[in-house]
Amino acid sequence: MRKKNNMKKWLLMIAAFLIICIAAINVMISGNKVKYEGSGRSGLWVSNLEKSDKTSIGPNYFLNLYWQGSKKDEKRTVVERITLYVDGKKYQDDNIDEYDLSEYTGEEMPGGGHMEDHIATFNYMPEDEVIGHDVLVKVEWKTGEKKQTEEIKLHKKPWYKR
């Protein structure tokens, strides 16, 4: 009788351990929505594709673009165009006149709350049009009067690095 109780305890402990492991792996796999990310050669820009919570039209993604340069330059930088390429073909321009980075500093606003710290664009890109494809982001900007361009190749991020 004692051996049966001892065996039941071990089986319960093993079952509990397996449940915890499965839950932890599930959280790691599904916890982060970013599937693709990359940075430019200059180190001034980082970009990623993120899965949208708005799924009424089916699984879809949007693009995040982060400035990694100096705070001083951030206040003087204007993004003139963001272009997305999928499999080497132009997928879409952002169709926005300009993004003034001084509005995307993440700083506290006078009325409360915080500004965004990144540009989010290309909303509602269907999953099958971007995931599993070669994705490249081209950023055209000017800091003061100096115009610059950078291409960012987005790479699929393994689930265990999310």
C-alpha positions as CSV (number, residue, x, y, z in Angstrom):
1,M,0.0,0.0,0.0
2,R,2.8,2.3,0.9
3,K,4.5,1.8,-2.5
4,K,1.3,2.7,-4.3
5,N,1.0,5.9,-2.4
6,N,4.6,6.7,-3.1
7,M,4.2,6.0,-6.8
8,K,1.1,8.2,-6.9
9,K,3.0,11.1,-5.4
10,W,5.8,10.7,-8.0
11,L,3.3,10.5,-10.8
12,L,1.5,13.6,-9.6
13,M,4.9,15.5,-9.3
14,I,5.9,14.4,-12.8
15,A,2.5,15.4,-14.2
16,A,2.7,18.8,-12.5
17,F,6.2,19.4,-13.8
18,L,5.1,18.5,-17.3
19,I,2.1,20.8,-17.2
20,I,4.4,23.7,-16.0
21,C,6.9,22.9,-18.8
22,I,4.2,22.8,-21.5
23,A,2.7,26.1,-20.2
24,A,6.1,27.8,-20.2
25,I,6.9,26.7,-23.7
26,N,3.5,27.8,-24.9
27,V,4.0,31.3,-23.4
28,M,7.5,31.5,-25.0
29,I,6.1,30.6,-28.4
30,S,3.0,32.8,-28.4
31,G,4.0,35.5,-26.0
32,N,5.8,37.9,-28.4
33,K,4.1,39.0,-31.6
34,V,7.1,40.2,-33.5
35,K,8.0,37.7,-36.3
36,Y,10.5,39.7,-38.3
37,E,13.1,42.3,-37.4
38,G,16.2,44.0,-38.6
39,S,18.4,47.1,-38.4
40,G,20.1,49.3,-40.9
41,R,23.9,49.4,-41.5
42,S,24.3,52.8,-39.9
43,G,22.6,51.6,-36.7
44,L,20.2,54.5,-36.8
45,W,17.1,52.5,-37.5
46,V,15.5,49.3,-36.2
47,S,12.3,47.9,-37.7
48,N,10.0,44.9,-37.1
49,L,6.8,43.4,-38.3
50,E,4.2,42.9,-35.5
51,K,1.0,40.9,-35.6
52,S,-2.1,43.0,-35.1
53,D,-4.7,42.3,-32.5
54,K,-7.3,43.5,-35.0
55,T,-8.1,40.2,-36.6
56,S,-11.6,40.7,-37.9
57,I,-10.2,40.7,-41.5
58,G,-7.9,37.7,-40.7
59,P,-4.4,37.6,-39.5
60,N,-2.6,40.8,-40.4
61,Y,0.6,42.7,-39.6
62,F,2.0,46.3,-39.3
63,L,5.4,47.8,-39.4
64,N,7.2,49.5,-36.5
65,L,10.2,51.8,-37.1
66,Y,12.5,52.9,-34.3
67,W,15.1,55.7,-34.3
68,Q,18.3,54.6,-32.6
69,G,20.3,57.8,-33.2
70,S,21.0,60.7,-30.8
71,K,18.3,62.6,-29.0
72,K,19.7,65.8,-30.5
73,D,19.4,64.5,-34.1
74,E,16.0,63.0,-33.3
75,K,14.5,66.5,-32.7
76,R,15.8,67.7,-36.2
77,T,15.0,64.5,-38.2
78,V,12.1,64.2,-40.6
79,V,11.2,60.9,-42.2
80,E,10.2,61.7,-45.8
81,R,9.2,58.3,-47.0
82,I,9.0,54.7,-45.8
83,T,8.7,52.1,-48.6
84,L,8.1,48.3,-48.1
85,Y,9.5,45.7,-50.5
86,V,8.3,42.1,-50.5
87,D,10.3,39.6,-52.5
88,G,12.2,42.5,-54.2
89,K,9.0,44.1,-55.5
90,K,7.6,47.4,-54.1
91,Y,4.7,46.4,-51.9
92,Q,3.6,49.8,-50.7
93,D,4.6,53.4,-49.8
94,D,3.3,54.7,-46.5
95,N,1.4,57.5,-48.3
96,I,2.1,59.9,-45.4
97,D,3.6,63.3,-46.2
98,E,6.3,63.2,-43.5
99,Y,7.0,62.0,-40.0
100,D,8.6,64.5,-37.7
101,L,10.6,62.4,-35.2
102,S,10.2,65.2,-32.6
103,E,6.7,63.8,-32.3
104,Y,7.9,60.2,-31.7
105,T,10.3,60.7,-28.7
106,G,8.4,58.7,-26.1
107,E,8.6,61.8,-23.9
108,E,5.8,62.8,-21.5
109,M,3.2,65.1,-23.0
110,P,2.1,68.3,-21.2
111,G,-1.5,67.1,-20.7
112,G,-0.4,63.7,-19.4
113,G,0.5,60.4,-21.1
114,H,3.5,59.7,-23.3
115,M,4.3,60.2,-27.0
116,E,4.9,57.2,-29.1
117,D,8.5,56.2,-29.3
118,H,8.3,54.7,-32.8
119,I,6.5,55.0,-36.1
120,A,3.8,52.4,-36.7
121,T,2.6,52.1,-40.4
122,F,1.5,49.8,-43.1
123,N,-1.5,48.6,-41.0
124,Y,-3.6,45.6,-42.1
125,M,-1.0,43.8,-44.2
126,P,-2.4,40.3,-44.7
127,E,-0.3,37.6,-43.2
128,D,0.1,35.6,-46.4
129,E,1.5,38.6,-48.2
130,V,4.4,39.2,-45.8
131,I,5.2,36.2,-43.6
132,G,7.4,33.7,-45.4
133,H,8.7,36.3,-47.8
134,D,11.8,38.4,-48.1
135,V,10.9,41.8,-46.5
136,L,12.9,45.0,-46.9
137,V,12.1,48.5,-45.6
138,K,13.6,51.6,-47.2
139,V,13.7,54.7,-45.1
140,E,14.3,58.1,-46.6
141,W,14.9,61.0,-44.1
142,K,16.7,64.2,-43.6
143,T,18.4,65.5,-40.5
144,G,18.7,69.3,-40.9
145,E,19.4,69.7,-44.6
146,K,21.3,66.3,-45.0
147,K,19.2,63.7,-46.8
148,Q,19.9,60.1,-46.2
149,T,18.5,56.7,-47.2
150,E,18.8,53.3,-45.5
151,E,17.6,49.8,-46.3
152,I,16.6,47.4,-43.6
153,K,16.3,43.7,-44.4
154,L,14.0,42.1,-41.9
155,H,14.9,38.6,-40.8
156,K,12.6,36.0,-39.3
157,K,13.2,35.8,-35.6
158,P,13.2,32.2,-34.1
159,W,10.5,31.7,-31.5
160,Y,13.0,31.0,-28.8
161,K,14.6,34.4,-29.2
162,R,11.4,36.4,-28.8
